[in-house]
């Protein structure tokens, strides 16, 4: 399996991104005896050049030598050729290394923010618990009193 490191900024076009096959694969990509497919990083098939009308998000268009997507993702391209007397299979991973690093940093930021909010809520409850309980105790005490008994006392 080959790995190609892409930078989203380098493959960005108006309205999306374009992933192009290396020039050494163009002969196989154009060969009618070969089958090719595009997959997300998790192995979910999103495009097949032999059926360009059947696309799954984020794929927006597909040709024999390229895939167009709505946003930048890590992809795998697979090409398999079974001709008489020869067998060819090649997989290429398109990875955006910068995007993976920013996602990991973003995930860490969300966890830190969540812990901060939880600690803040616990601290607020701890500081306000005496006031809250005092309010409930006053209400209970005033409800149990007899208002007529207060009138006689002046």
N, C-alpha and C positions, 0 to 999 in steps of 0.2 A: 504494500500500500504506500502510495506517495502522499506526502503532505505538502500543501501549498499554503504559505502564510500570506494572508491578505490583510490589507488595512481598509476599513470601510470607506474612508475618505478617498482612497484610490479607485475604488470600483463604483462609487456613487455616480448616478446619472439623474437626470430630471425624473422625479417620481419614483425613484427606487435605486436598485443596485443590480449590477450585471456580473455574473460569474462566468468566466471564459475558460474553455479547456486549453491546455498547452498545445502548441502547434504540432508536436510529435504525435498527438492523438487524432488529428483531423482525418487521416486516412481511415482509421477504424470507425470514427464517428460518422463518416459518410458512407461506409460500407453497408449495403442492405442486409448482409448476413450477420450483422452485429446488433445486439440489443443494448440499450443504455437506459439508465434511470438516475434520477436525482433523489436523494434522501436527506432528511434532517439528521442532525447529529445522533439522535436517539434511534435511528433506523426507520422512521416513518417515511414512506414514499410520497413525494409531493409532485413529481413531474416525470413524464416519459415523452421523449421527442417523437415517438411513433404515434402518440395520441395527444397532440398539443392542445386540444380543447378540454382535456381532463386535467385540471390543475388544482392543487390544494394549497391553501394559505401557508406560507407567504409567497408562493410562486405566482407570478402574474403572466409570464410568457416563457416559452421554451423553444429553442431551435436545436439543431443537431450539435452545434458547437458551443452553446451558451444557455444560461438560465437567468431570467430576470425575476427579481423578488421585490416585495414592497418594503422590506427592512433587512438589515444586515444580520445574517445568521451563520452559524457553523453548518457546513453542508458536506455530504459525501456524494461523489459521482461514481457510478459503476458502469463499466462497459464489458460485455462478454461477447466474444466472436467464436462461433462454431462453424468453421468452414471445413470442407473435406480435407483431411490430412493436417489440420492445424486447430489449435485451441488457444484463445487469447482471453485473458481476464485481467482487468486493471481497475483498481479503486484509488480514488484521489480524495483526500480530505481537504476541504477549504476551511481554514481556521483563522479567525480574527483574534490574535493573541491579545491585543489591546482591549477588545471587547470583553474577553473572559476575565481579565484582571479587573476591569472596572465593575463587572457584575459581582465579583467576589468582594470588592471594596464596598459596593452598594449594599450587599447583604449584611456585611458587618455593621454598617452604619445603621441599618434598620434594627438590628439586634440591640445595639447600644442605646438607641432611642427608646425602644420598648422597655428595656431595663430601667432607664432613667425615669420614664413615666410611671412605672410600677413603684419605684422607690419614692417618687414624689407623692403619689397617692397614699401610700402607707404612712409616710411622714405627716401628711395633712390629717389623716384619720387619727393618728396618735396625738397630734397637737390639739385637735378640735374635739376629742372624745369627751373631755371634762365639760366643755361648754354644752355639747349636745345632751349629755346625760343630765346636766343641771337644768336645762330647759324642760326636759321630760319630767324631772322630779318636781319642778315648780308647778307644772300643769296638773300633775296628779295630786299635789297637795292642795291646790286651789279648787279642784273639782270635789274633793272630799269635805271641804269646809261647808258649813251651813251659813248662807248669806244672812239669815235673820239674826244669827248670834252675833255677827259683826255690827249690826245696826244698833244693838243695845249698848255696845261699848263705845263710849265717847269720852 
